[in-house]
Amino acid sequence: MTISKFGDITVRDLGSDGATLEFPKNAEWADDLKVSFPKVRWAPTTRVWGIPGKLGYKRACQWAERIASGNGVVDRQKLIDSAAFDGLVSKYVRLGTAQSIVRTAYDEEIVAICRKLGGAFDRDEKIWVIPGANLAALIQATPGIDRLAAAASARDSARKAARKAEAQAIEAAARQEQDEHLARVRAHRYVVLASKAPVVGATVRLYGNPVTVESLGKLFRADDELSSRGGPIGAEGEWVRYAYYRDATAAEMAVLEATETKRAEAARIARAQAEAIHTVAASADAPELGHAPEGEVIWRDDRHAVTGYRRWVVLTADGWLWHITYDGSDGAMWGDYNCGYNSQGTRVPARDDLVAAIRGQA
């Protein structure tokens, strides 16, 4: 760390972080420092002044050397009262005997003037530093700088306002697009019981219209108001989720319709089978055989076999359809019946339509 002394003023080089200035309490020096370095900051803990920027150390040394030599900032009021200054006061130019500062919005003509006056641009502070030797010329140029700076400031403000308006318009458009997207998403969803949720990619009918499920939402508990908002009735307290969908394509609709046709045909066959089996089971013709009739078993129901309850239909060689019930379940009336132990049977003549229906072929 480089440390330089200028009388009672100590300057420390902080490299790219700038520099610090330390001197005894002096209101005039402090005021001069604030004028010369608009971004200077006082650190009450370490009791030093901090000057940011890569040129901070160099400029701080120049300031300390000027103050230590007794050449303070120019007396502005004296300049204002002088004929040379002609009463002009500039908010864009800070005058000093060692160096002056020009701070304005960017303008090519101002840049040309500052360069002509031997100025150097400080990129960290965003200012032009004019050497004190050209103070008189700078005073003469100040009215023109003021005029150009005011116009540049107006242009800069207009550009900033335009950029702000553009950014706000883009943000508003993005919000509107997001809101419209959410509205579209919410318009294309419905609540289903989690246990009956369709698989993603499935094509189903929603209020009669074919739709394809694209995704499933998170699980949540249905409240007592869900059914009034289009949710399933009686689902209060159950786990439900949203199914998000889109309109089905022509190909998806064709697959759905083929599946529905197949299911409808399967349901029709199942109904015809159930009706044919009932026709045999409901017959009053139950002759005593003493054993289960022999023949081809064309239908069997063993769903409850583990409990001792079974049913089946037999097609005998002599042209009869028998419905046999074996009931050996707990609580049943065990004993010998017309078709043997725990077995009861009824029969009807074996018609082709009944046989085909019971086989699941009708």
JOZI-V959725 format. One record per backbone hydrogen bond with DSSP energy under -0.5 kcal/mol. CO is the residue of the C=O (numbers start at 0). NH is the residue of the N-H. E is the energy in kcal/mol with one decimal. If there is no record, write none. Layout:
# JOZI-V959725
CO;NH;E, CO;NH;E
This chain:
# JOZI-V959725
1;12;-3.1, 3;10;-3.2, 5;8;-2.0, 8;5;-3.1, 9;21;-2.1, 10;3;-3.1, 11;13;-0.5, 11;19;-1.8, 13;16;-1.6, 14;17;-1.7, 17;13;-2.8, 18;50;-3.2, 19;11;-2.1, 20;48;-3.1, 21;9;-2.8, 25;29;-2.5, 26;30;-2.6, 27;31;-2.3, 28;32;-2.6, 29;33;-2.2, 30;34;-1.9, 31;35;-2.5, 32;36;-2.5, 36;39;-2.2, 40;49;-3.3, 41;43;-0.7, 42;46;-2.1, 42;47;-1.0, 47;42;-2.7, 48;20;-2.7, 49;40;-2.0, 49;51;-0.5, 50;18;-2.4, 52;55;-1.5, 54;58;-2.7, 55;59;-2.5, 56;60;-2.3, 57;61;-1.9, 58;62;-2.4, 59;63;-2.9, 60;64;-2.6, 61;65;-2.0, 62;66;-2.7, 63;67;-2.7, 64;68;-1.6, 65;70;-2.0, 66;69;-1.3, 69;71;-1.1, 73;75;-1.0, 74;78;-2.0, 75;79;-3.2, 76;80;-2.5, 77;81;-1.0, 78;84;-0.6, 79;86;-0.8, 81;85;-1.4, 81;86;-0.6, 84;87;-1.8, 91;102;-2.6, 92;94;-0.5, 93;100;-2.7, 97;131;-2.8, 99;129;-3.1, 100;93;-3.1, 101;127;-2.6, 106;110;-2.2, 107;111;-2.1, 108;112;-2.1, 109;113;-2.7, 110;114;-2.3, 111;115;-2.1, 112;116;-1.6, 113;118;-3.1, 114;117;-1.7, 119;121;-0.5, 119;128;-2.8, 120;122;-0.8, 121;125;-1.9, 121;126;-1.3, 126;121;-3.2, 127;101;-2.5, 127;129;-0.6, 128;119;-1.9, 129;99;-3.0, 130;133;-1.8, 131;134;-1.8, 133;137;-2.3, 134;138;-2.3, 135;139;-1.8, 136;140;-1.8, 137;141;-1.3, 140;144;-2.5, 141;145;-3.1, 142;146;-2.2, 143;147;-2.6, 144;148;-3.2, 145;149;-2.6, 146;150;-1.8, 147;151;-2.6, 148;152;-2.9, 149;153;-2.1, 150;154;-2.5, 151;155;-3.0, 152;156;-2.8, 153;157;-2.4, 154;158;-2.8, 155;159;-2.7, 156;160;-2.7, 157;161;-2.6, 158;162;-3.0, 159;163;-2.8, 160;164;-2.8, 161;165;-2.7, 162;166;-2.9, 163;167;-2.8, 164;168;-2.4, 165;169;-2.7, 166;170;-2.8, 167;171;-2.8, 168;172;-2.6, 169;173;-2.5, 170;174;-2.6, 171;175;-2.7, 172;176;-2.7, 173;177;-2.6, 174;178;-3.0, 175;179;-2.8, 176;180;-2.4, 177;181;-2.9, 178;182;-2.5, 179;183;-2.5, 180;184;-2.8, 181;185;-3.0, 182;186;-1.8, 183;187;-0.7, 184;187;-1.0, 185;188;-0.6, 187;244;-2.3, 189;242;-2.9, 191;240;-2.0, 192;195;-1.5, 193;196;-1.0, 198;201;-2.1, 201;203;-0.6, 201;212;-2.7, 203;205;-0.5, 203;210;-3.3, 204;206;-0.6, 205;208;-2.0, 208;205;-3.3, 209;247;-1.7, 210;203;-2.7, 211;245;-1.8, 212;200;-2.9, 214;243;-2.7, 219;239;-3.0, 221;236;-3.2, 222;225;-1.2, 224;228;-0.6, 225;228;-1.3, 225;230;-2.6, 226;229;-1.3, 231;234;-1.1, 234;237;-2.7, 237;221;-2.6, 238;193;-2.5, 239;219;-2.4, 240;191;-2.5, 241;216;-3.3, 241;243;-0.6, 242;189;-1.6, 243;213;-3.3, 243;214;-1.4, 245;211;-2.6, 248;252;-2.6, 249;253;-2.1, 250;254;-2.0, 251;255;-2.5, 252;256;-2.7, 253;257;-2.2, 254;258;-2.3, 255;259;-2.8, 256;260;-2.4, 257;261;-2.2, 258;262;-2.6, 259;263;-2.8, 260;264;-2.3, 261;265;-2.3, 262;266;-2.6, 263;267;-2.2, 264;268;-2.5, 265;269;-2.3, 266;270;-2.3, 267;271;-2.6, 268;272;-2.6, 269;273;-2.5, 270;274;-2.6, 271;275;-2.3, 272;276;-2.7, 273;277;-2.2, 274;278;-1.9, 275;279;-1.7, 276;280;-2.8, 277;281;-2.5, 279;282;-1.1, 283;285;-1.0, 284;346;-2.3, 286;288;-0.6, 294;296;-0.5, 295;297;-0.9, 295;314;-3.1, 298;312;-2.5, 300;310;-1.7, 301;304;-1.7, 303;306;-1.5, 303;308;-1.7, 304;307;-1.7, 307;327;-3.9, 309;325;-2.5, 310;300;-3.0, 311;323;-2.9, 312;297;-1.8, 312;298;-1.1, 313;315;-0.7, 313;321;-2.9, 314;295;-2.4, 315;318;-1.6, 318;349;-2.2, 319;315;-2.6, 319;321;-0.6, 320;347;-1.7, 321;313;-2.4, 321;323;-0.6, 322;345;-1.7, 323;311;-1.8, 324;326;-0.6, 324;343;-2.3, 325;309;-2.4, 325;327;-0.6, 328;331;-1.9, 331;333;-1.4, 334;341;-4.3, 336;339;-2.0, 337;288;-3.1, 337;289;-2.4, 337;290;-0.5, 339;336;-2.8, 339;342;-1.5, 341;326;-2.3, 342;338;-1.8, 343;324;-2.8, 345;322;-2.8, 347;320;-2.9, 348;350;-1.3, 350;354;-2.5, 351;355;-2.7, 352;356;-2.2, 353;357;-2.8, 354;358;-2.2, 355;359;-0.5, 355;360;-3.2, 355;361;-0.8, 356;359;-1.0
